[in-house]
Amino acid sequence: MAEETKVDKLARRIKDTPILAGLIFVGLILVALGQFTDSIDKILSFIDKRATRRESRSQLDPDSPPPVLLPENLNVLVFDAATDPNAYARIARALRHKYPGIAVQSNSAWANRYEMESSLIFFQGEENRTYAFQLSDWFPGPQEVRDYRAKPDGFFGFSPERDLVIFVGNDWPGILEVLGERPTQAVERTDAALARSPAAHRK
């Protein structure tokens, strides 16, 4: 007959002692509950930190220095591609306020105009690639960045002096917020606004 191990002895003792078995069972339940509670605390703490960071970002001082540094005299053209007919003008104004050294112009009409859910950023010249991607990383949402000289995709007529061309889409509220302004509720575009005669991209 094989020699009884310590584990076998312990198992037999627990089996023969219902009270001890019950205590062990209760202990295991308490340990499991403790681990579950700890996990819940960690999850709630993570959610709270995310919410705090989001709230802090929304309450940034509008006059605080922007995290993206744009050079003086950078030429930026802002186009209207959102449902709200005032969105593009507000973004252009916020850019001028945040970056007083850059040249910002805006236009509400462009050839074959359509609304975009996400904003689109074109850059002209490799020296401006970094600024386009930095703005896209800073702005909330997945803005697409394209090299106008390599991938115009049906867009045309940008003057060569335009360093960045931004088509402001329906993600404009988040962009406006990081630029230091609190967006108001969007208004519906009127039929008259939708029927604006298209103009060439060149301004």
C-alpha atoms as an extended CHARMM CRD file, in Angstrom:
* protein
*
       203  EXT
         1         1  MET       CA              0.0000000000        0.0000000000        0.0000000000  PROA      1               0.0000000000
         2         2  ALA       CA              1.3910000000        3.4120000000       -1.0620000000  PROA      2               0.0000000000
         3         3  GLU       CA              2.4200000000        5.7850000000        1.7060000000  PROA      3               0.0000000000
         4         4  GLU       CA             -0.1300000000        8.5030000000        2.3810000000  PROA      4               0.0000000000
         5         5  THR       CA              1.1070000000       11.9840000000        1.4390000000  PROA      5               0.0000000000
         6         6  LYS       CA              0.5580000000       15.1750000000        3.3920000000  PROA      6               0.0000000000
         7         7  VAL       CA             -1.9700000000       16.3160000000        0.8220000000  PROA      7               0.0000000000
         8         8  ASP       CA             -3.8750000000       13.0450000000        1.1630000000  PROA      8               0.0000000000
         9         9  LYS       CA             -3.8740000000       13.3900000000        4.9400000000  PROA      9               0.0000000000
        10        10  LEU       CA             -5.1390000000       16.9760000000        4.7120000000  PROA      10              0.0000000000
        11        11  ALA       CA             -7.8780000000       16.0060000000        2.2580000000  PROA      11              0.0000000000
        12        12  ARG       CA             -8.9780000000       13.1180000000        4.4740000000  PROA      12              0.0000000000
        13        13  ARG       CA             -8.9880000000       15.3670000000        7.5320000000  PROA      13              0.0000000000
        14        14  ILE       CA            -11.1190000000       17.9830000000        5.7600000000  PROA      14              0.0000000000
        15        15  LYS       CA            -13.4880000000       15.2680000000        4.5720000000  PROA      15              0.0000000000
        16        16  ASP       CA            -13.8250000000       13.8760000000        8.0640000000  PROA      16              0.0000000000
        17        17  THR       CA            -14.2940000000       17.3400000000        9.6340000000  PROA      17              0.0000000000
        18        18  PRO       CA            -17.2920000000       19.1520000000        8.0970000000  PROA      18              0.0000000000
        19        19  ILE       CA            -16.7120000000       22.2670000000       10.1820000000  PROA      19              0.0000000000
        20        20  LEU       CA            -13.1460000000       22.6150000000        8.8950000000  PROA      20              0.0000000000
        21        21  ALA       CA            -14.3350000000       22.0520000000        5.3430000000  PROA      21              0.0000000000
        22        22  GLY       CA            -16.9460000000       24.7480000000        5.7840000000  PROA      22              0.0000000000
        23        23  LEU       CA            -14.3930000000       27.2220000000        7.1440000000  PROA      23              0.0000000000
        24        24  ILE       CA            -12.0530000000       26.5690000000        4.2270000000  PROA      24              0.0000000000
        25        25  PHE       CA            -14.9210000000       27.0170000000        1.7620000000  PROA      25              0.0000000000
        26        26  VAL       CA            -15.9210000000       30.3110000000        3.3620000000  PROA      26              0.0000000000
        27        27  GLY       CA            -12.2800000000       31.4320000000        3.3010000000  PROA      27              0.0000000000
        28        28  LEU       CA            -11.9890000000       30.7140000000       -0.4140000000  PROA      28              0.0000000000
        29        29  ILE       CA            -15.1620000000       32.7170000000       -1.0710000000  PROA      29              0.0000000000
        30        30  LEU       CA            -13.8080000000       35.6640000000        0.9240000000  PROA      30              0.0000000000
        31        31  VAL       CA            -10.5090000000       35.5830000000       -0.9870000000  PROA      31              0.0000000000
        32        32  ALA       CA            -12.3670000000       35.5010000000       -4.3170000000  PROA      32              0.0000000000
        33        33  LEU       CA            -14.5960000000       38.4030000000       -3.2490000000  PROA      33              0.0000000000
        34        34  GLY       CA            -11.5470000000       40.3690000000       -2.1630000000  PROA      34              0.0000000000
        35        35  GLN       CA             -9.8610000000       39.9050000000       -5.5320000000  PROA      35              0.0000000000
        36        36  PHE       CA            -13.0940000000       40.7900000000       -7.3570000000  PROA      36              0.0000000000
        37        37  THR       CA            -13.5240000000       43.9560000000       -5.2880000000  PROA      37              0.0000000000
        38        38  ASP       CA             -9.9090000000       44.9330000000       -5.9300000000  PROA      38              0.0000000000
        39        39  SER       CA            -10.4290000000       44.4650000000       -9.6650000000  PROA      39              0.0000000000
        40        40  ILE       CA            -13.5560000000       46.6280000000       -9.5920000000  PROA      40              0.0000000000
        41        41  ASP       CA            -11.6610000000       49.3420000000       -7.6860000000  PROA      41              0.0000000000
        42        42  LYS       CA             -8.9090000000       49.3310000000      -10.3140000000  PROA      42              0.0000000000
        43        43  ILE       CA            -11.4120000000       49.5730000000      -13.1630000000  PROA      43              0.0000000000
        44        44  LEU       CA            -13.2830000000       52.4520000000      -11.4980000000  PROA      44              0.0000000000
        45        45  SER       CA             -9.9930000000       54.2170000000      -10.7960000000  PROA      45              0.0000000000
        46        46  PHE       CA             -8.9830000000       53.9040000000      -14.4410000000  PROA      46              0.0000000000
        47        47  ILE       CA            -12.3320000000       55.2890000000      -15.6130000000  PROA      47              0.0000000000
        48        48  ASP       CA            -12.0990000000       58.1490000000      -13.1330000000  PROA      48              0.0000000000
        49        49  LYS       CA             -8.6110000000       59.0880000000      -14.3450000000  PROA      49              0.0000000000
        50        50  ARG       CA             -9.7720000000       59.0800000000      -17.9660000000  PROA      50              0.0000000000
        51        51  ALA       CA            -12.7600000000       61.2620000000      -17.1210000000  PROA      51              0.0000000000
        52        52  THR       CA            -10.5480000000       63.6290000000      -15.1230000000  PROA      52              0.0000000000
        53        53  ARG       CA             -8.1020000000       63.9990000000      -18.0050000000  PROA      53              0.0000000000
        54        54  ARG       CA            -10.9570000000       64.6430000000      -20.4300000000  PROA      54              0.0000000000
        55        55  GLU       CA            -12.4880000000       67.2560000000      -18.1090000000  PROA      55              0.0000000000
        56        56  SER       CA             -9.1100000000       68.9040000000      -17.6020000000  PROA      56              0.0000000000
        57        57  ARG       CA             -8.5800000000       69.0820000000      -21.3460000000  PROA      57              0.0000000000
        58        58  SER       CA            -11.9970000000       70.6660000000      -21.8800000000  PROA      58              0.0000000000
        59        59  GLN       CA            -11.2230000000       73.2820000000      -19.2240000000  PROA      59              0.0000000000
        60        60  LEU       CA             -7.8620000000       74.3280000000      -20.6270000000  PROA      60              0.0000000000
        61        61  ASP       CA             -7.1550000000       78.0250000000      -20.5640000000  PROA      61              0.0000000000
        62        62  PRO       CA             -7.9680000000       79.3130000000      -24.0660000000  PROA      62              0.0000000000
        63        63  ASP       CA             -4.8590000000       81.4920000000      -23.8790000000  PROA      63              0.0000000000
        64        64  SER       CA             -2.5180000000       78.6360000000      -22.9100000000  PROA      64              0.0000000000
        65        65  PRO       CA              0.2660000000       77.8620000000      -25.4240000000  PROA      65              0.0000000000
        66        66  PRO       CA             -0.7800000000       75.2320000000      -27.9840000000  PROA      66              0.0000000000
        67        67  PRO       CA              1.0930000000       71.9030000000      -27.9550000000  PROA      67              0.0000000000
        68        68  VAL       CA              1.7330000000       72.1790000000      -31.7170000000  PROA      68              0.0000000000
        69        69  LEU       CA              4.1340000000       74.9050000000      -32.7840000000  PROA      69              0.0000000000
        70        70  LEU       CA              3.4290000000       76.3790000000      -36.2160000000  PROA      70              0.0000000000
        71        71  PRO       CA              5.9410000000       78.7120000000      -37.8660000000  PROA      71              0.0000000000
        72        72  GLU       CA              5.1220000000       82.3420000000      -38.5130000000  PROA      72              0.0000000000
        73        73  ASN       CA              3.7230000000       83.1640000000      -41.9420000000  PROA      73              0.0000000000
        74        74  LEU       CA              2.4550000000       79.5990000000      -42.4260000000  PROA      74              0.0000000000
        75        75  ASN       CA             -0.2640000000       79.9380000000      -45.0620000000  PROA      75              0.0000000000
        76        76  VAL       CA             -3.4590000000       78.0820000000      -44.1130000000  PROA      76              0.0000000000
        77        77  LEU       CA             -6.7130000000       77.9190000000      -46.0770000000  PROA      77              0.0000000000
        78        78  VAL       CA             -9.8360000000       76.6140000000      -44.3290000000  PROA      78              0.0000000000
        79        79  PHE       CA            -12.7490000000       75.2260000000      -46.3530000000  PROA      79              0.0000000000
        80        80  ASP       CA            -16.3360000000       74.5260000000      -45.3360000000  PROA      80              0.0000000000
        81        81  ALA       CA            -17.2290000000       70.8010000000      -45.3760000000  PROA      81              0.0000000000
        82        82  ALA       CA            -19.5330000000       70.5800000000      -42.3420000000  PROA      82              0.0000000000
        83        83  THR       CA            -23.2640000000       70.5940000000      -41.7020000000  PROA      83              0.0000000000
        84        84  ASP       CA            -22.9930000000       73.7150000000      -39.5760000000  PROA      84              0.0000000000
        85        85  PRO       CA            -22.5240000000       76.6360000000      -42.0210000000  PROA      85              0.0000000000
        86        86  ASN       CA            -20.5210000000       78.5970000000      -39.4520000000  PROA      86              0.0000000000
        87        87  ALA       CA            -18.1160000000       75.8350000000      -38.4250000000  PROA      87              0.0000000000
        88        88  TYR       CA            -15.3390000000       76.6110000000      -40.9020000000  PROA      88              0.0000000000
        89        89  ALA       CA            -15.3390000000       80.3220000000      -40.0210000000  PROA      89              0.0000000000
        90        90  ARG       CA            -15.1590000000       79.5400000000      -36.2990000000  PROA      90              0.0000000000
        91        91  ILE       CA            -12.2340000000       77.1670000000      -36.8600000000  PROA      91              0.0000000000
        92        92  ALA       CA            -10.4340000000       79.8060000000      -38.9290000000  PROA      92              0.0000000000
        93        93  ARG       CA            -11.0160000000       82.4140000000      -36.2190000000  PROA      93              0.0000000000
        94        94  ALA       CA             -9.8120000000       80.0410000000      -33.5000000000  PROA      94              0.0000000000
        95        95  LEU       CA             -6.6660000000       79.2640000000      -35.5020000000  PROA      95              0.0000000000
        96        96  ARG       CA             -5.9300000000       82.9810000000      -35.8530000000  PROA      96              0.0000000000
        97        97  HSD       CA             -6.3780000000       83.4510000000      -32.1220000000  PROA      97              0.0000000000
        98        98  LYS       CA             -4.2350000000       80.4470000000      -31.2050000000  PROA      98              0.0000000000
        99        99  TYR       CA             -1.5560000000       81.2050000000      -33.7900000000  PROA      99              0.0000000000
       100       100  PRO       CA             -1.4650000000       84.9720000000      -34.3610000000  PROA      100             0.0000000000
       101       101  GLY       CA              1.6580000000       84.6580000000      -36.5090000000  PROA      101             0.0000000000
       102       102  ILE       CA              0.1480000000       82.4860000000      -39.2540000000  PROA      102             0.0000000000
       103       103  ALA       CA             -1.9080000000       83.5850000000      -42.2550000000  PROA      103             0.0000000000
       104       104  VAL       CA             -5.3890000000       82.0390000000      -42.1970000000  PROA      104             0.0000000000
       105       105  GLN       CA             -8.0480000000       82.5050000000      -44.8580000000  PROA      105             0.0000000000
       106       106  SER       CA            -11.3650000000       80.7220000000      -45.2260000000  PROA      106             0.0000000000
       107       107  ASN       CA            -13.7630000000       79.8650000000      -48.0120000000  PROA      107             0.0000000000
       108       108  SER       CA            -17.3170000000       78.5170000000      -47.8550000000  PROA      108             0.0000000000
       109       109  ALA       CA            -17.6070000000       77.3200000000      -51.4610000000  PROA      109             0.0000000000
       110       110  TRP       CA            -15.5070000000       74.8890000000      -53.4720000000  PROA      110             0.0000000000
       111       111  ALA       CA            -15.9850000000       72.7950000000      -56.5780000000  PROA      111             0.0000000000
       112       112  ASN       CA            -18.1160000000       69.6600000000      -56.1320000000  PROA      112             0.0000000000
       113       113  ARG       CA            -18.7060000000       70.5330000000      -52.5070000000  PROA      113             0.0000000000
       114       114  TYR       CA            -19.8260000000       67.7540000000      -50.1640000000  PROA      114             0.0000000000
       115       115  GLU       CA            -19.9510000000       67.2940000000      -46.4130000000  PROA      115             0.0000000000
       116       116  MET       CA            -17.2660000000       65.3020000000      -44.6210000000  PROA      116             0.0000000000
       117       117  GLU       CA            -17.6980000000       63.4170000000      -41.3840000000  PROA      117             0.0000000000
       118       118  SER       CA            -13.9680000000       63.7700000000      -40.6080000000  PROA      118             0.0000000000
       119       119  SER       CA            -11.8950000000       66.7750000000      -41.5360000000  PROA      119             0.0000000000
       120       120  LEU       CA             -9.2860000000       66.5070000000      -44.2760000000  PROA      120             0.0000000000
       121       121  ILE       CA             -5.8690000000       68.1860000000      -44.1570000000  PROA      121             0.0000000000
       122       122  PHE       CA             -3.7590000000       68.7300000000      -47.2680000000  PROA      122             0.0000000000
       123       123  PHE       CA             -0.1480000000       69.8860000000      -47.1610000000  PROA      123             0.0000000000
       124       124  GLN       CA              1.9790000000       71.2610000000      -49.9610000000  PROA      124             0.0000000000
       125       125  GLY       CA              5.7190000000       70.6840000000      -49.7410000000  PROA      125             0.0000000000
       126       126  GLU       CA              7.6370000000       68.2650000000      -47.5570000000  PROA      126             0.0000000000
       127       127  GLU       CA              8.4960000000       71.0810000000      -45.1640000000  PROA      127             0.0000000000
       128       128  ASN       CA              4.8100000000       71.2610000000      -44.2180000000  PROA      128             0.0000000000
       129       129  ARG       CA              4.1950000000       67.5190000000      -43.7880000000  PROA      129             0.0000000000
       130       130  THR       CA              5.1440000000       67.6190000000      -40.0950000000  PROA      130             0.0000000000
       131       131  TYR       CA              2.7270000000       70.4520000000      -39.2950000000  PROA      131             0.0000000000
       132       132  ALA       CA             -0.1760000000       68.6520000000      -41.0040000000  PROA      132             0.0000000000
       133       133  PHE       CA              0.3760000000       65.4210000000      -39.0910000000  PROA      133             0.0000000000
       134       134  GLN       CA              0.9540000000       67.2400000000      -35.7940000000  PROA      134             0.0000000000
       135       135  LEU       CA             -2.3770000000       69.0280000000      -36.1540000000  PROA      135             0.0000000000
       136       136  SER       CA             -4.0920000000       65.7490000000      -37.0470000000  PROA      136             0.0000000000
       137       137  ASP       CA             -2.6230000000       64.0830000000      -33.9530000000  PROA      137             0.0000000000
       138       138  TRP       CA             -3.6880000000       66.9850000000      -31.7500000000  PROA      138             0.0000000000
       139       139  PHE       CA             -7.2130000000       67.3140000000      -33.1180000000  PROA      139             0.0000000000
       140       140  PRO       CA             -9.7010000000       64.7450000000      -31.7520000000  PROA      140             0.0000000000
       141       141  GLY       CA            -10.8270000000       62.1600000000      -34.2850000000  PROA      141             0.0000000000
       142       142  PRO       CA             -9.2050000000       60.5220000000      -37.3100000000  PROA      142             0.0000000000
       143       143  GLN       CA             -8.5040000000       63.4060000000      -39.6540000000  PROA      143             0.0000000000
       144       144  GLU       CA             -6.9780000000       62.2460000000      -42.9250000000  PROA      144             0.0000000000
       145       145  VAL       CA             -3.7440000000       63.8870000000      -44.0640000000  PROA      145             0.0000000000
       146       146  ARG       CA             -2.8000000000       63.9630000000      -47.7450000000  PROA      146             0.0000000000
       147       147  ASP       CA              0.0700000000       65.2750000000      -49.8120000000  PROA      147             0.0000000000
       148       148  TYR       CA             -1.6490000000       67.5200000000      -52.3470000000  PROA      148             0.0000000000
       149       149  ARG       CA              1.1370000000       67.1830000000      -54.8930000000  PROA      149             0.0000000000
       150       150  ALA       CA              1.1330000000       63.3940000000      -54.6910000000  PROA      150             0.0000000000
       151       151  LYS       CA             -2.5220000000       62.5600000000      -54.0010000000  PROA      151             0.0000000000
       152       152  PRO       CA             -4.9920000000       65.3060000000      -54.9120000000  PROA      152             0.0000000000
       153       153  ASP       CA             -7.8540000000       62.7970000000      -55.4210000000  PROA      153             0.0000000000
       154       154  GLY       CA            -10.1080000000       65.1350000000      -57.3660000000  PROA      154             0.0000000000
       155       155  PHE       CA             -9.2050000000       68.2950000000      -55.4530000000  PROA      155             0.0000000000
       156       156  PHE       CA             -7.5870000000       70.9750000000      -57.5740000000  PROA      156             0.0000000000
       157       157  GLY       CA             -6.6960000000       74.6240000000      -57.8920000000  PROA      157             0.0000000000
       158       158  PHE       CA             -4.7890000000       75.2640000000      -54.6670000000  PROA      158             0.0000000000
       159       159  SER       CA             -2.3440000000       78.1090000000      -55.0630000000  PROA      159             0.0000000000
       160       160  PRO       CA              1.2830000000       77.0510000000      -54.5250000000  PROA      160             0.0000000000
       161       161  GLU       CA              1.6360000000       79.4080000000      -51.5620000000  PROA      161             0.0000000000
       162       162  ARG       CA             -0.9590000000       77.4250000000      -49.5650000000  PROA      162             0.0000000000
       163       163  ASP       CA              1.0470000000       75.4420000000      -47.0360000000  PROA      163             0.0000000000
       164       164  LEU       CA             -1.9490000000       73.7140000000      -45.4020000000  PROA      164             0.0000000000
       165       165  VAL       CA             -5.5070000000       73.3580000000      -46.6680000000  PROA      165             0.0000000000
       166       166  ILE       CA             -8.0510000000       72.1840000000      -44.0960000000  PROA      166             0.0000000000
       167       167  PHE       CA            -11.5150000000       70.9620000000      -45.0630000000  PROA      167             0.0000000000
       168       168  VAL       CA            -13.4870000000       71.2900000000      -41.8180000000  PROA      168             0.0000000000
       169       169  GLY       CA            -15.9000000000       68.3580000000      -41.4450000000  PROA      169             0.0000000000
       170       170  ASN       CA            -18.5170000000       67.3760000000      -38.8870000000  PROA      170             0.0000000000
       171       171  ASP       CA            -15.8220000000       66.6270000000      -36.2890000000  PROA      171             0.0000000000
       172       172  TRP       CA            -15.3880000000       70.3870000000      -35.9300000000  PROA      172             0.0000000000
       173       173  PRO       CA            -16.7110000000       70.6650000000      -32.3110000000  PROA      173             0.0000000000
       174       174  GLY       CA            -13.7710000000       68.6680000000      -30.9190000000  PROA      174             0.0000000000
       175       175  ILE       CA            -11.2940000000       70.6600000000      -33.0070000000  PROA      175             0.0000000000
       176       176  LEU       CA            -12.8040000000       73.9370000000      -31.8640000000  PROA      176             0.0000000000
       177       177  GLU       CA            -12.5900000000       72.8190000000      -28.2530000000  PROA      177             0.0000000000
       178       178  VAL       CA             -8.8730000000       71.9840000000      -28.3370000000  PROA      178             0.0000000000
       179       179  LEU       CA             -8.2940000000       75.3150000000      -30.0550000000  PROA      179             0.0000000000
       180       180  GLY       CA             -9.7240000000       76.9650000000      -26.9590000000  PROA      180             0.0000000000
       181       181  GLU       CA            -13.3640000000       77.6520000000      -27.7940000000  PROA      181             0.0000000000
       182       182  ARG       CA            -16.4890000000       75.9270000000      -26.5160000000  PROA      182             0.0000000000
       183       183  PRO       CA            -18.6450000000       74.8360000000      -29.4720000000  PROA      183             0.0000000000
       184       184  THR       CA            -22.3210000000       75.6930000000      -29.5470000000  PROA      184             0.0000000000
       185       185  GLN       CA            -25.0430000000       73.4530000000      -30.8740000000  PROA      185             0.0000000000
       186       186  ALA       CA            -24.8510000000       72.9660000000      -34.6270000000  PROA      186             0.0000000000
       187       187  VAL       CA            -27.5910000000       74.4390000000      -36.7750000000  PROA      187             0.0000000000
       188       188  GLU       CA            -29.0730000000       72.7800000000      -39.8040000000  PROA      188             0.0000000000
       189       189  ARG       CA            -27.7980000000       73.9870000000      -43.1470000000  PROA      189             0.0000000000
       190       190  THR       CA            -30.5650000000       75.6370000000      -45.1870000000  PROA      190             0.0000000000
       191       191  ASP       CA            -31.4640000000       74.6610000000      -48.7440000000  PROA      191             0.0000000000
       192       192  ALA       CA            -30.2080000000       78.0310000000      -49.8830000000  PROA      192             0.0000000000
       193       193  ALA       CA            -26.8210000000       77.3480000000      -48.3200000000  PROA      193             0.0000000000
       194       194  LEU       CA            -26.6670000000       73.9150000000      -49.9220000000  PROA      194             0.0000000000
       195       195  ALA       CA            -27.4820000000       75.4390000000      -53.2880000000  PROA      195             0.0000000000
       196       196  ARG       CA            -24.5290000000       77.8190000000      -53.2510000000  PROA      196             0.0000000000
       197       197  SER       CA            -22.8690000000       77.8750000000      -56.6210000000  PROA      197             0.0000000000
       198       198  PRO       CA            -19.5680000000       75.9850000000      -56.5240000000  PROA      198             0.0000000000
       199       199  ALA       CA            -16.3510000000       77.9230000000      -56.9360000000  PROA      199             0.0000000000
       200       200  ALA       CA            -12.8480000000       76.8270000000      -57.8530000000  PROA      200             0.0000000000
       201       201  HSD       CA            -10.5130000000       75.8320000000      -55.0970000000  PROA      201             0.0000000000
       202       202  ARG       CA             -8.1490000000       78.6120000000      -56.0050000000  PROA      202             0.0000000000
       203       203  LYS       CA             -8.6360000000       81.6910000000      -53.9020000000  PROA      203             0.0000000000
